[in-house]
Amino acid sequence: MGNMQLIVVTSLCLMLGCSKKEKDKDSSSASGNSKVTINPQILRIGEESFRQSLDSEASQRSARTLLGGDLYTTDVAISSLKYPIASIYLTNDAIPEGQTATAGGNLSFDVYTCAGAKVEDCLVDLNGEALKNLLTTTAVSAKVGSFTRISINMCPKDLAAANTYFLLKASVTIGGTKYYTNATTGLSATGPEEEVKILNGGGCTSQSYLPNPLVIGENDVTVDPALVKAATSTEAGASVAKAPTTEGKLTGNLDLRLYFDLLHAAYATDGSSNPMSQLGTTGCAGTDGQSPSICVNFPKIMSPLDSAAPSIKRIKIDSNTIFGFYFASSDTPFGAYQRVFFNGDLTGVNMDTLLGPDFAKITKNDDGTFKVRTLNDGRYYNFDSFKFETHAGSFDKTGVSTAYTATLLP
């Protein structure tokens, strides 16, 4: 039996209009079972080399100059970050092409389901060993159909999003003072780190579209053979036992590999220029007023059909947003995330203005630039000539032409 790696990236993208709708309730009864099975895995991409580059005072000064601001507060040292994974599922929604959402699909099935009914039953610590599977699960039978989207649901047994939460244990140095997560105050200058509960303010579901539909038949899966290595490989601990045929047909088991990135997955402020009340009451831990507080990002996933381990290019847009673009074998990214870049100077800024909607589609232009399309909750940020390098340009911000400056990060 053949074996292929379906690589999925799990990122973190906070409070940005990651989809706020609940898990699809569409019936999967219209689809029959396939002989193909799917084995979901979750693996963390290591980011230690980036942190090591900031260890020296000279490197920190360089990073502050590049990133802007006097306080480099986004690289929080995370000891533990747990969030509930209630289910992982595939759906057949139409991929948005324009500036409006498309109707939902009528087909979905779970590739992973948490058996517990409470948040604490389904928590997964994302700070496990890099490139090691964090899920304890078994392969499940696939459904027949053409699937375009993959999602993670964070609400066990249909709990409301407001009743779910993340658990964070971390430290961060701000303005020369080291702070530790504190179960009572959010952050404290007195250690050690404690586990702090951070309420989920973004919704139950984080979703993204596959770069190409995953077509599952009764006996096999159709994939693009050009995107799958023919030779046996042990990259990132994976094993590709056999490539698909020239027609792109594959039988057997699909390893559904979910990668995520913890770099910039949390950010913090000492409160001197941005009181907690301006950050909102969910997604962060702390108290209102001039006090230290810490925030985490909302889970985000995206997926290529490729056996190559992903790489990331991070780009700062203006002052307060970081885009992370994920690449595999192609020079066109298969997905991206957006995260807050917080340098301690957000006084009076609405958090919702810092980040755009979800990435829906990225395509390459003839001149080597890229069209980047985003869409969520009636908003869109569309770039017509984006470059994965330092540059300046303009984009369509829900009908308004807006100038931007992009800075490639280390």
C-alpha positions in Angstrom: 0.0 0.0 0.0 1.2 3.5 -0.8 1.8 6.1 1.8 1.9 9.9 1.3 2.3 12.9 3.6 -0.5 15.4 3.4 1.2 18.3 5.1 -0.9 20.9 7.0 0.4 23.9 8.9 -1.1 25.1 12.1 -0.2 28.6 12.9 -1.5 31.1 15.4 -3.3 34.3 14.4 -5.0 36.2 17.1 -8.3 38.2 17.2 -8.2 38.9 13.6 -11.3 37.6 12.2 -10.1 34.1 12.0 -13.5 32.6 11.2 -16.0 33.2 14.0 -18.6 30.7 12.8 -19.2 27.5 14.6 -18.2 24.1 13.3 -20.2 23.1 10.2 -23.3 21.1 10.9 -23.7 19.9 7.3 -24.4 16.2 7.0 -21.8 13.8 5.6 -24.4 11.2 4.8 -24.3 12.1 1.1 -20.8 10.6 0.9 -19.8 6.9 1.1 -16.8 5.6 2.8 -13.5 5.2 1.1 -10.9 2.5 1.6 -8.4 5.3 2.2 -7.7 6.1 5.9 -6.4 9.4 7.3 -4.0 9.6 10.3 -3.9 13.1 11.8 -0.6 14.4 13.3 0.3 17.7 14.9 4.0 18.8 14.9 5.7 22.0 16.0 8.2 23.8 13.8 11.3 24.8 15.9 12.2 28.4 16.1 15.2 28.3 18.4 17.6 29.7 15.9 15.7 32.9 15.6 15.6 33.4 19.3 19.4 32.6 19.6 20.0 35.4 17.0 18.5 37.8 19.5 20.5 36.7 22.5 23.2 39.4 22.2 22.6 43.0 23.0 23.8 44.0 19.5 21.4 41.6 17.9 18.5 43.0 20.0 19.4 46.5 19.0 19.4 45.4 15.3 16.0 43.7 15.7 14.5 46.8 17.4 15.7 49.0 14.6 14.4 46.6 12.0 11.1 45.9 13.7 10.5 49.4 15.0 10.0 50.7 18.5 12.1 50.5 21.7 10.4 47.5 23.2 10.8 44.2 21.5 7.9 42.4 23.2 6.6 39.9 20.7 9.1 37.2 21.2 7.6 35.8 24.4 9.5 32.7 25.8 6.7 30.1 25.9 7.1 27.2 28.3 3.6 25.8 27.7 0.7 26.8 25.5 -2.4 24.5 25.6 -5.5 24.9 23.5 -8.5 22.6 23.1 -8.7 20.5 19.9 -12.2 19.2 19.8 -12.1 18.0 16.2 -10.2 18.4 12.9 -12.4 18.1 9.8 -12.5 18.5 6.0 -15.3 20.2 4.1 -16.1 21.0 0.4 -16.8 24.7 0.6 -16.2 26.7 -2.7 -13.0 28.7 -2.6 -13.7 32.5 -2.6 -12.7 34.1 -5.8 -13.9 37.7 -5.2 -14.9 40.0 -2.4 -17.8 38.1 -1.1 -18.1 34.8 0.8 -19.4 31.7 -1.0 -22.1 29.3 0.2 -20.9 26.6 2.5 -20.4 23.0 1.3 -22.8 20.1 2.0 -20.1 17.6 2.8 -17.8 17.2 5.8 -16.2 14.6 8.0 -14.0 14.5 11.1 -10.5 13.2 10.8 -10.0 13.6 14.5 -12.4 13.9 17.4 -11.7 14.5 21.1 -13.8 12.1 23.2 -14.1 14.4 26.2 -16.9 16.9 26.9 -14.9 19.5 28.7 -12.2 21.9 27.6 -9.7 20.3 30.0 -10.3 16.9 28.3 -9.2 18.2 24.9 -6.2 20.5 25.7 -3.1 19.9 23.7 0.3 21.4 24.7 1.7 23.0 21.6 5.2 23.4 23.1 6.1 19.7 22.9 9.2 18.5 21.2 9.7 20.0 17.7 8.6 17.8 14.8 7.1 15.1 17.1 3.5 14.2 16.9 1.5 15.7 19.8 -1.8 13.8 19.1 -2.6 10.4 20.4 -5.0 9.1 17.8 -5.7 6.4 15.3 -6.4 6.5 11.6 -10.0 7.1 10.5 -11.9 6.1 7.3 -12.1 8.9 4.8 -15.3 9.9 3.0 -15.7 10.0 -0.7 -15.7 13.5 -2.2 -13.7 16.5 -3.3 -12.6 18.5 -0.2 -11.3 22.1 -0.4 -11.0 23.2 3.3 -9.6 22.0 6.5 -10.6 23.3 9.9 -9.9 22.9 13.6 -12.8 23.2 16.0 -12.0 24.3 19.6 -15.4 23.9 21.3 -15.8 20.4 22.8 -19.4 19.0 22.6 -20.7 22.3 21.2 -19.6 24.5 24.1 -19.9 28.2 23.3 -16.7 29.9 22.4 -17.0 32.2 25.4 -16.7 29.0 27.6 -13.5 27.8 26.1 -10.0 29.0 27.0 -6.2 28.6 26.4 -3.6 27.9 29.1 -0.3 29.7 28.9 3.0 29.6 30.9 5.6 32.0 29.7 8.0 34.8 30.5 9.0 38.0 28.6 11.4 40.9 29.2 10.0 44.4 28.7 12.1 47.5 29.1 14.7 45.6 31.0 12.3 44.0 33.5 11.5 40.3 33.2 7.9 39.3 33.8 6.4 35.9 34.4 2.8 34.7 33.8 0.8 34.9 36.9 -2.5 33.2 37.5 -3.9 36.2 39.4 -2.5 39.3 37.6 -1.6 38.0 34.1 2.0 39.1 34.4 4.2 39.6 37.4 7.8 40.7 38.0 8.0 37.9 40.6 8.5 34.4 39.4 8.2 31.5 38.8 5.9 31.2 35.8 2.4 30.1 36.6 -0.2 28.7 34.2 -2.7 31.5 33.3 -6.1 31.0 31.8 -6.8 33.1 28.7 -10.4 33.3 27.5 -11.1 32.5 23.8 -12.6 35.6 22.2 -12.3 34.6 18.6 -14.8 31.8 18.0 -14.9 28.0 17.7 -13.4 27.4 14.3 -10.1 28.2 12.6 -10.2 27.3 8.9 -8.2 27.6 5.7 -8.5 26.5 2.1 -6.4 23.8 0.4 -4.3 25.1 -2.5 -5.9 22.3 -4.6 -9.0 20.1 -3.9 -8.2 16.8 -2.2 -10.2 14.3 -4.2 -11.0 11.1 -2.3 -12.5 8.1 -4.3 -13.8 4.8 -3.1 -10.4 3.1 -3.4 -7.8 5.9 -3.7 -7.0 9.6 -3.4 -6.1 11.9 -6.4 -3.1 14.1 -5.8 -0.7 16.1 -8.0 2.2 13.6 -8.5 4.5 16.6 -9.3 4.2 17.7 -5.7 5.1 14.4 -4.1 8.6 13.1 -3.9 9.1 9.7 -5.6 11.9 8.5 -3.4 11.6 7.3 0.1 12.2 10.2 2.5 12.7 10.6 6.2 12.4 14.4 6.3 11.1 15.8 9.6 10.6 12.2 10.8 8.3 11.4 7.9 8.3 8.4 5.7 7.1 8.4 2.1 7.0 4.7 1.2 5.7 5.1 -2.3 4.9 7.9 -4.7 1.5 8.0 -6.5 1.1 6.8 -10.0 1.6 9.2 -12.9 -2.2 9.7 -12.9 -1.9 11.0 -9.3 -3.8 8.0 -7.8 -2.8 6.9 -4.3 -4.2 4.0 -2.2 -3.7 3.4 1.5 -3.1 5.8 4.4 -2.7 9.5 4.3 -0.7 11.1 7.2 -2.4 14.4 7.8 0.5 16.3 9.2 -0.4 19.6 11.0 2.5 21.9 11.5 2.4 25.1 13.7 4.7 27.9 14.6 5.1 29.4 18.1 7.3 32.3 17.0 5.3 35.5 17.8 2.5 33.3 19.1 2.2 35.6 22.1 2.9 39.3 22.9 3.0 41.5 25.9 3.0 45.0 27.2 4.0 46.7 30.5 0.9 48.8 30.3 2.6 52.2 30.2 1.5 53.0 26.7 -1.3 50.6 26.2 -3.6 49.8 29.1 -5.3 46.4 29.2 -8.7 48.0 28.6 -7.6 48.8 25.0 -6.7 45.2 24.3 -10.1 43.9 25.1 -11.2 41.3 27.7 -10.5 38.1 25.8 -7.4 36.7 24.2 -5.3 38.4 26.9 -4.6 38.0 30.6 -4.1 41.0 32.9 -6.1 43.7 34.6 -7.6 47.0 33.3 -5.4 50.0 33.6 -1.6 50.6 33.6 -0.5 47.1 34.3 1.5 44.4 32.5 -0.6 42.0 30.4 0.0 39.2 27.9 -2.0 37.9 25.0 -2.0 34.8 22.8 -2.9 34.2 19.2 -5.9 32.4 17.8 -5.2 29.0 16.2 -4.8 29.1 12.4 -4.2 26.2 9.9 -3.3 25.9 6.3 -2.4 23.0 4.0 -0.3 22.1 0.9 -0.3 18.7 -0.8 3.4 18.3 -0.6 5.9 16.0 1.1 8.5 18.7 1.7 8.8 20.2 5.2 7.5 23.8 5.1 9.6 26.9 5.5 8.4 30.4 6.6 9.1 33.9 5.4 7.9 36.5 7.9 7.2 40.1 6.7 6.2 43.1 8.8 3.4 45.2 7.3 3.7 48.8 8.5 4.1 48.9 12.3 1.7 46.4 13.9 1.2 43.3 11.7 3.4 40.3 10.8 2.5 38.1 7.9 4.0 34.6 7.9 4.0 32.9 4.5 4.4 29.2 4.3 6.3 27.6 1.4 6.9 23.9 0.4 8.3 22.8 -3.0 6.7 25.7 -4.9 7.8 29.3 -4.9 4.1 30.2 -4.4 3.1 30.0 -0.8 0.3 27.6 0.1 -0.9 29.8 2.9 -0.2 32.5 5.4 -1.0 33.8 8.8 -1.3 37.3 10.3 -0.2 38.2 13.8 0.0 41.3 16.0 3.4 42.9 16.1 3.4 44.8 19.4 6.2 47.2 20.2 4.6 48.9 23.2 3.0 51.8 21.3 -0.6 51.1 20.5 -2.3 53.7 22.5 -5.8 54.4 21.2 -5.5 51.8 18.5 -8.4 49.4 17.9 -7.0 45.9 17.8 -9.3 45.0 14.9 -7.6 47.5 12.6 -4.2 45.9 13.1 -4.9 42.6 11.3 -6.8 41.8 8.1 -9.1 38.9 7.2 -8.2 35.3 6.5 -6.0 34.4 3.6 -8.1 32.8 0.9 -5.9 32.6 -2.2 -2.3 33.4 -3.4 -1.4 33.2 -7.0 1.8 34.2 -9.0 1.7 37.0 -11.6 3.7 36.9 -14.9 6.1 39.5 -13.5 7.0 37.4 -10.5 4.9 39.3 -8.0 1.9 37.7 -6.3 -1.8 38.4 -5.9 -2.8 37.9 -2.3 -6.6 37.6 -1.6 -8.1 37.7 1.9 -11.7 37.5 3.0 -13.6 37.3 6.3 -16.7 38.7 7.9 -17.4 41.2 5.1 -13.8 42.6 5.1 -11.0 41.9 2.6 -7.4 43.0 2.1 -6.3 42.4 -1.5 -2.7 42.8 -2.7 -2.2 42.8 -6.5 1.6 43.0 -6.7 3.0 41.6 -3.4 6.7 40.6 -3.0 8.2 38.3 -0.4 10.9 40.9 0.3 11.2 44.4 1.7 9.2 46.7 -0.5 6.4 49.4 -0.6 3.1 49.3 -2.4 -0.6 49.7 -1.9 -3.5 47.3 -1.3 -7.3 47.4 -1.5 -8.6 47.5 2.1 -12.3 46.7 1.8 -12.7 49.2 -1.0 -10.1 51.8 0.1 -6.7 52.0 -1.6 -4.1 51.9 1.3 -0.4 52.4 1.1 1.9 50.0 3.0 5.5 49.3 3.7 6.7 45.6 3.9 9.9 44.7 5.8 11.3 41.2 5.5 12.2 39.9 9.0 15.1 37.7 9.9 
